[in-house]
């Protein structure tokens, strides 16, 4: 049985739903936008995933994307436009719902299998990496490119980035480095690697499984998966040097350490330096603090923190970098953003600290997460 959810884009069906056996398949369907999450898509996913948790005939979820992307992220251009046209709270509503969706997936009682066949970035990671099973392929491209947009790795990513080997999460989150499927598997972002030509067979096998037992689901995926070697040029083969550089206390010290490595013709270090110097300086400082704090926070705390930071950014309190990044990279596409503050040394601790505090505006409240069995967060606690 097949149904759909229509929202936006002139009535285009943005989320397809297929019911096959005991599996419920959710298909992101904005291929021309690389399946970037619109507000309507987030609302539809919330509705369906919530309903399936209560449906005894729905044993597992399968999430995939139409076209060459799984999901390239949240539609941040839509968010920026809505804020410019109306009020900053329009953008806050988008993140409120997106982060609640992320939390629902992170605490879901039934297995979710995400088929990451293509681009997986930003918000696309939020609807997949928090789930139990993440299947990468040879076509997978993963990245958290937010600092280049004047934003920060949100969607609770400070929870999973901070738990990658060593300081690899800082490297991925600050530089926006792209990882392939083999690298995702090696660092733990993916649970399995299945060649794309076997995905149809895997999906068919999963639809025949009448069980929510994660061990049974894992066994089915294992039967279709394989181990893949890392390329010699993979940054994961240089984890000791990455740890040495990205364990530094500040962004300035990280860049200095990388520049020393680049002197020795380390191409990956030179590429990392170039990425960091192109990114928003304020975004880099916010991102480093967020990932570092994430090591000691639950996924719920990370999402509440992300909502606070997002709201401050939308209010343009210390900087308009997010809107400038969207202009330069997504709208005008001149790829020449004018960051303000323009240099790391112009950013003081108070500017960064403000982004992690409660928003001082009447009517504003912290992100409220649904009560989930076995999970809890005291929102009154100090973040």
Backbone torsions as a table, in degrees:
resi	resn	phi	psi	omega
1	UNK	NA	141.0	-175.6
2	UNK	-130.1	135.3	175.5
3	UNK	-135.7	-179.4	-178.6
4	UNK	-152.1	164.9	175.3
5	UNK	-123.5	121.8	-178.4
6	UNK	-102.9	134.2	177.8
7	UNK	-167.2	124.4	174.7
8	UNK	71.7	-176.2	178.9
9	UNK	48.3	43.4	177.4
10	UNK	67.6	29.3	178.6
11	UNK	88.6	6.7	178.7
12	UNK	-61.3	138.5	177.0
13	UNK	-71.7	112.4	-173.9
14	UNK	-97.2	-21.2	176.4
15	UNK	-135.4	112.0	173.5
16	UNK	-87.9	145.5	177.2
17	UNK	-126.5	126.6	176.1
18	UNK	-121.1	135.2	175.7
19	UNK	-109.0	111.7	179.7
20	UNK	-125.7	110.9	-177.3
21	UNK	61.2	-126.7	178.8
22	UNK	-98.5	9.1	179.3
23	UNK	-101.1	146.2	174.1
24	UNK	-118.4	118.8	-174.1
25	UNK	-105.4	121.4	178.0
26	UNK	-107.4	124.2	-174.9
27	UNK	-117.4	116.7	176.7
28	UNK	-73.8	126.9	-169.0
29	UNK	-130.8	65.0	167.9
30	UNK	-131.1	62.1	-172.3
31	UNK	-59.2	-33.4	-179.6
32	UNK	-68.2	-26.4	176.5
33	UNK	-101.6	19.7	-178.5
34	UNK	54.9	34.3	177.1
35	UNK	59.6	29.5	175.6
36	UNK	-58.4	137.2	-173.7
37	UNK	-74.8	116.4	172.1
38	UNK	-87.6	169.6	177.3
39	UNK	-60.7	-40.0	179.4
40	UNK	-63.2	-38.6	178.8
41	UNK	-65.5	-42.1	179.6
42	UNK	-62.9	-42.8	178.8
43	UNK	-62.7	-42.6	179.6
44	UNK	-64.9	-43.8	179.3
45	UNK	-63.0	-41.7	176.8
46	UNK	-58.2	-46.1	-178.0
47	UNK	-62.9	-49.6	-176.0
48	UNK	-69.3	-45.4	-176.5
49	UNK	-66.0	-36.9	176.1
50	UNK	-63.6	-45.0	-178.9
51	UNK	-64.7	-40.0	-176.8
52	UNK	-69.1	-25.3	178.3
53	UNK	-66.8	-28.9	-179.6
54	UNK	-92.6	-8.4	-176.4
55	UNK	-89.0	113.2	-178.6
56	UNK	-65.5	-18.5	179.2
57	UNK	-86.2	-9.2	176.7
58	UNK	-97.9	107.7	-175.7
59	UNK	-94.3	-30.5	179.5
60	UNK	-154.4	158.2	178.2
61	UNK	-108.9	142.4	171.5
62	UNK	-122.1	127.0	-179.5
63	UNK	-119.7	129.2	-179.9
64	UNK	-149.8	172.0	-178.7
65	UNK	-118.2	152.1	176.4
66	UNK	-86.8	136.9	177.2
67	UNK	88.5	-152.6	-172.2
68	UNK	-87.5	0.7	179.6
69	UNK	-124.3	146.9	165.3
70	UNK	-76.3	-61.4	175.5
71	UNK	-167.9	121.6	-176.0
72	UNK	-83.5	3.5	175.9
73	UNK	128.0	-173.7	172.8
74	UNK	-75.2	152.3	-179.7
75	UNK	-78.3	78.1	-174.8
76	UNK	-68.7	-26.5	176.2
77	UNK	-64.1	-38.8	176.4
78	UNK	-63.5	-41.6	179.6
79	UNK	-62.7	-50.3	-178.8
80	UNK	-60.4	-41.2	179.8
81	UNK	-64.3	-41.7	-178.8
82	UNK	-64.9	-34.7	178.0
83	UNK	-70.5	-44.2	179.8
84	UNK	-64.0	-37.1	-177.1
85	UNK	-77.9	-33.4	-174.1
86	UNK	-125.3	-94.0	-173.2
87	UNK	-148.9	154.9	-176.8
88	UNK	-60.0	-25.7	-179.1
89	UNK	-67.6	-20.0	174.2
90	UNK	-61.0	-43.2	177.3
91	UNK	-68.5	-36.0	179.9
92	UNK	-62.6	-37.4	178.8
93	UNK	-62.9	-39.5	177.7
94	UNK	-58.9	-51.1	-177.5
95	UNK	-69.4	-34.2	176.4
96	UNK	-54.5	-49.5	-178.5
97	UNK	-72.8	-39.1	-179.9
98	UNK	-62.9	-44.2	-177.3
99	UNK	-71.3	-31.2	173.7
100	UNK	-66.6	-37.0	175.3
101	UNK	-63.4	-44.4	177.8
102	UNK	-57.7	-42.4	-178.8
103	UNK	-68.6	-39.0	176.8
104	UNK	-59.1	-44.1	179.6
105	UNK	-67.6	-40.1	-178.5
106	UNK	-66.5	-25.7	-176.6
107	UNK	-114.0	17.0	-173.3
108	UNK	-67.4	140.7	-176.2
109	UNK	-85.5	-10.5	179.7
110	UNK	-117.5	152.4	-178.1
111	UNK	-64.8	137.0	171.2
112	UNK	-115.9	128.5	177.6
113	UNK	-111.9	114.2	179.2
114	UNK	-101.5	125.2	-179.0
115	UNK	-97.0	99.0	-170.6
116	UNK	-89.9	61.1	-176.3
117	UNK	-93.3	81.5	-178.2
118	UNK	135.6	-152.7	-174.9
119	UNK	-72.7	130.3	176.7
120	UNK	-131.7	105.4	-177.8
121	UNK	-138.0	151.5	171.9
122	UNK	48.1	-117.0	-179.5
123	UNK	-59.3	-24.5	175.5
124	UNK	-65.5	-33.7	174.2
125	UNK	-69.5	-33.5	-178.8
126	UNK	-64.0	-33.2	-179.2
127	UNK	-93.5	5.6	-177.8
128	UNK	-130.9	-51.3	-173.8
129	UNK	-63.6	-30.0	178.0
130	UNK	-72.6	-15.9	179.9
131	UNK	-78.2	171.8	-172.7
132	UNK	-73.5	-41.8	-175.8
133	UNK	-122.7	128.5	179.9
134	UNK	-126.7	113.2	-175.1
135	UNK	-103.4	113.3	177.8
136	UNK	-94.3	160.8	176.7
137	UNK	-134.2	-178.0	177.8
138	UNK	-69.9	-11.1	179.4
139	UNK	-97.4	-2.4	-175.4
140	UNK	-71.7	135.2	172.5
141	UNK	-132.4	113.9	-178.0
142	UNK	-109.0	141.4	173.6
143	UNK	-163.9	154.2	170.6
144	UNK	-118.2	86.6	-170.0
145	UNK	-91.7	20.5	-169.7
146	UNK	-63.0	-35.0	-176.7
147	UNK	-64.0	-27.3	177.2
148	UNK	-72.4	-16.5	179.8
149	UNK	-100.4	2.1	-177.3
150	UNK	80.1	18.4	178.7
151	UNK	-116.1	-152.4	179.5
152	UNK	-149.2	157.3	178.1
153	UNK	-64.4	104.6	-175.2
154	UNK	-102.2	-137.4	179.1
155	UNK	47.6	29.6	-179.3
156	UNK	73.6	16.4	-176.2
157	UNK	-67.9	-22.2	177.5
158	UNK	-63.9	-20.0	175.9
159	UNK	-71.5	-51.4	-175.9
160	UNK	-85.9	-29.5	177.1
161	UNK	-65.2	-39.7	-178.1
162	UNK	-70.8	-12.4	-179.7
163	UNK	-104.1	8.4	172.9
164	UNK	-75.3	164.2	-177.8
165	UNK	-54.8	134.0	177.0
166	UNK	53.5	-128.4	179.2
167	UNK	-111.0	29.0	179.3
168	UNK	-64.4	-31.5	179.1
169	UNK	-64.6	-38.5	175.9
170	UNK	-63.7	-40.9	178.8
171	UNK	-60.8	-48.8	-178.2
172	UNK	-67.5	-43.1	-175.5
173	UNK	-72.6	-34.4	-178.1
174	UNK	-83.4	-40.4	-175.0
175	UNK	-89.5	-19.3	-174.6
176	UNK	72.3	21.6	-177.7
177	UNK	-56.1	141.6	-179.9
178	UNK	-91.3	136.8	178.6
179	UNK	-116.5	143.0	174.5
180	UNK	-92.1	-179.7	-176.2
181	UNK	-60.8	-40.0	179.5
182	UNK	-64.3	-38.3	179.5
183	UNK	-70.3	-37.8	176.6
184	UNK	-61.1	-41.3	179.0
185	UNK	-66.2	-43.5	-175.8
186	UNK	-65.6	-36.0	-177.4
187	UNK	-92.7	-8.2	176.0
188	UNK	101.4	-2.0	176.7
189	UNK	-67.9	-32.6	173.8
190	UNK	-107.8	148.0	177.2
191	UNK	-95.0	-22.8	-177.8
192	UNK	-146.1	158.4	170.8
193	UNK	-123.3	121.6	179.0
194	UNK	-128.9	123.9	177.3
195	UNK	-54.9	141.6	-174.6
196	UNK	-56.8	-31.4	-179.1
197	UNK	-68.5	-14.0	179.0
198	UNK	-100.2	-1.3	-175.6
199	UNK	-64.0	-39.1	179.5
200	UNK	-62.0	-42.6	179.0
201	UNK	-66.3	-38.8	177.3
202	UNK	-62.4	-46.9	179.9
203	UNK	-59.9	-42.5	179.0
204	UNK	-61.6	-42.0	179.3
205	UNK	-64.7	-39.5	-179.7
206	UNK	-67.3	-35.9	-179.8
207	UNK	-68.6	-20.5	179.5
208	UNK	-89.1	-5.9	-178.2
209	UNK	-87.5	112.5	-178.2
210	UNK	-92.7	50.9	-174.8
211	UNK	-148.0	147.7	172.6
212	UNK	-101.7	8.0	-179.7
213	UNK	-68.0	116.0	-177.6
214	UNK	-60.6	-29.2	178.4
215	UNK	-69.2	-35.8	177.4
216	UNK	-69.0	-41.2	177.7
217	UNK	-63.2	-44.0	-179.9
218	UNK	-60.7	-39.8	-179.4
219	UNK	-63.2	-38.7	178.2
220	UNK	-64.9	-45.9	-179.8
221	UNK	-65.6	-38.9	178.2
222	UNK	-55.6	-37.4	-177.6
223	UNK	-66.0	-18.9	-178.6
224	UNK	-109.6	-6.1	-172.2
225	UNK	-95.8	169.7	176.7
226	UNK	-149.2	161.2	175.3
227	UNK	-89.9	139.9	-178.7
228	UNK	-128.6	139.4	-179.5
229	UNK	-77.8	154.3	173.5
230	UNK	-78.0	147.2	172.6
231	UNK	-67.9	150.9	-179.4
232	UNK	-58.5	-30.7	-176.9
233	UNK	-83.7	-1.4	-176.9
234	UNK	-60.3	138.4	177.4
235	UNK	-62.9	-24.7	179.6
236	UNK	-66.3	-20.7	174.8
237	UNK	-77.8	-5.0	179.4
238	UNK	-121.9	32.2	-174.7
239	UNK	-61.4	-32.5	179.6
240	UNK	-63.7	-39.6	179.7
241	UNK	-74.8	-37.6	176.3
242	UNK	-60.6	-43.3	177.9
243	UNK	-60.9	-41.5	-179.0
244	UNK	-62.1	-40.0	-177.0
245	UNK	-80.9	-47.8	-171.2
246	UNK	-87.3	1.6	172.5
247	UNK	-87.4	-4.9	-179.8
248	UNK	-61.6	156.8	-172.6
249	UNK	-70.3	-36.3	-174.0
250	UNK	-125.4	164.1	177.0
251	UNK	-63.3	-39.1	179.1
252	UNK	-59.7	-43.5	179.8
253	UNK	-68.2	-35.4	177.1
254	UNK	-62.4	-45.9	-179.7
255	UNK	-64.0	-41.5	178.8
256	UNK	-61.3	-42.5	179.9
257	UNK	-65.5	-39.0	179.0
258	UNK	-67.5	-37.6	179.4
259	UNK	-64.6	-33.7	175.5
260	UNK	-65.8	-38.9	177.5
261	UNK	-67.7	-37.2	-178.5
262	UNK	-65.4	-27.7	177.4
263	UNK	-59.1	-31.6	-179.6
264	UNK	-88.2	24.8	177.0
265	UNK	63.3	31.7	175.5
266	UNK	-82.7	101.5	-174.3
267	UNK	-62.2	-37.4	-178.9
268	UNK	-64.1	-37.1	179.9
269	UNK	-68.2	-41.0	177.9
270	UNK	-62.5	-42.9	178.4
271	UNK	-63.1	-39.4	178.7
272	UNK	-64.4	-43.6	178.7
273	UNK	-60.7	-45.5	-179.3
274	UNK	-61.1	-41.1	178.9
275	UNK	-64.9	-43.3	-179.1
276	UNK	-65.8	-36.6	-178.3
277	UNK	-76.7	-17.5	176.2
278	UNK	-87.5	-21.3	-175.2
279	UNK	-76.5	164.4	175.7
280	UNK	-66.3	123.8	179.6
281	UNK	-57.7	-42.0	179.8
282	UNK	-66.6	-39.9	178.2
283	UNK	-60.8	-39.5	179.8
284	UNK	-62.2	-43.3	-178.0
285	UNK	-69.0	-40.7	177.1
286	UNK	-63.7	-43.4	-176.7
287	UNK	-64.8	-43.6	179.9
288	UNK	-61.8	-45.6	179.2
289	UNK	-62.8	-42.0	-178.1
290	UNK	-61.6	-45.9	-179.5
291	UNK	-66.3	-41.7	179.5
292	UNK	-61.6	-43.5	179.1
293	UNK	-67.2	-31.7	-177.3
294	UNK	-60.0	-24.5	-179.9
295	UNK	-60.0	-27.8	-175.7
296	UNK	-112.3	12.6	-177.1
297	UNK	-118.7	151.1	173.7
298	UNK	-74.6	167.0	178.3
299	UNK	-62.5	-34.4	177.8
300	UNK	-64.2	-45.4	177.4
301	UNK	-61.2	-40.5	-179.7
302	UNK	-61.5	-39.1	-179.7
303	UNK	-72.0	-38.5	175.7
304	UNK	-63.1	-42.4	176.5
305	UNK	-60.1	-45.3	-179.3
306	UNK	-61.8	-36.5	179.8
307	UNK	-66.5	-41.4	177.1
308	UNK	-59.4	-50.4	-178.4
309	UNK	-61.0	-43.7	-179.3
310	UNK	-60.0	-43.3	-179.3
311	UNK	-63.9	-42.0	177.6
312	UNK	-61.6	-40.6	179.3
313	UNK	-64.8	-42.8	-179.9
314	UNK	-63.8	-30.1	-180.0
315	UNK	-78.4	-8.2	178.0
316	UNK	57.7	38.9	-174.5
317	UNK	-69.2	-53.4	-177.1
318	UNK	-102.1	-17.3	-174.1
319	UNK	-165.8	154.7	174.1
320	UNK	-109.3	23.9	-172.4
321	UNK	-59.8	-37.3	-179.2
322	UNK	-60.6	-44.2	-178.5
323	UNK	-72.1	-34.4	175.9
324	UNK	-69.1	-38.8	177.7
325	UNK	-64.6	-41.8	177.3
326	UNK	-63.4	-40.5	178.0
327	UNK	-61.1	-50.0	-172.2
328	UNK	-72.9	-34.2	-174.3
329	UNK	-102.1	-28.0	-173.0
330	UNK	-114.2	-27.3	-175.8
331	UNK	-102.8	-72.5	178.7
332	UNK	-74.1	-29.0	177.6
333	UNK	59.1	35.1	175.3
334	UNK	-83.8	-9.5	177.5
335	UNK	55.6	34.5	-178.7
336	UNK	-136.1	65.9	-178.8
337	UNK	-68.5	144.7	177.4
338	UNK	-104.6	94.5	-175.5
339	UNK	-74.8	146.5	177.7
340	UNK	-145.2	113.8	2.1
341	UNK	-63.6	149.0	-172.0
342	UNK	-88.1	-16.5	-177.2
343	UNK	-135.4	151.9	-178.2
344	UNK	-59.0	-38.2	-175.9
345	UNK	-70.0	-11.4	178.1
346	UNK	-87.7	-2.5	-177.3
347	UNK	-103.5	120.9	178.9
348	UNK	-99.0	169.7	-177.0
349	UNK	-61.5	-34.7	-178.8
350	UNK	-61.9	-38.6	179.1
351	UNK	-63.2	-39.7	178.9
352	UNK	-73.1	-45.6	-178.4
353	UNK	-56.7	-38.9	-177.2
354	UNK	-57.5	-35.2	-177.5
355	UNK	-68.4	-19.0	-177.9
356	UNK	-100.4	3.8	-179.2
357	UNK	-96.1	167.3	173.7
358	UNK	-63.6	148.1	179.0
359	UNK	-79.1	126.1	-177.6
360	UNK	-88.0	78.2	177.5
361	UNK	-149.6	136.0	-178.5
362	UNK	-59.4	132.7	179.4
363	UNK	92.9	-17.2	179.8
364	UNK	-74.7	144.4	175.3
365	UNK	-143.2	156.7	177.0
366	UNK	-62.2	156.6	175.5
367	UNK	-57.2	128.0	177.8
368	UNK	-101.2	117.9	-179.5
369	UNK	-97.2	144.5	179.6
370	UNK	-65.0	148.3	177.0
371	UNK	-72.2	124.9	-177.5
372	UNK	-122.3	138.1	-178.7
373	UNK	-61.7	126.1	178.5
374	UNK	87.4	-2.1	179.6
375	UNK	-131.1	145.8	178.8
376	UNK	-155.8	154.2	176.6
377	UNK	-149.7	127.5	178.4
378	UNK	-90.0	103.4	-174.0
379	UNK	-68.8	-17.4	177.5
380	UNK	-79.8	-10.3	-178.8
381	UNK	-70.5	153.4	180.0
382	UNK	-72.6	130.8	177.9
383	UNK	-96.7	NA	NA
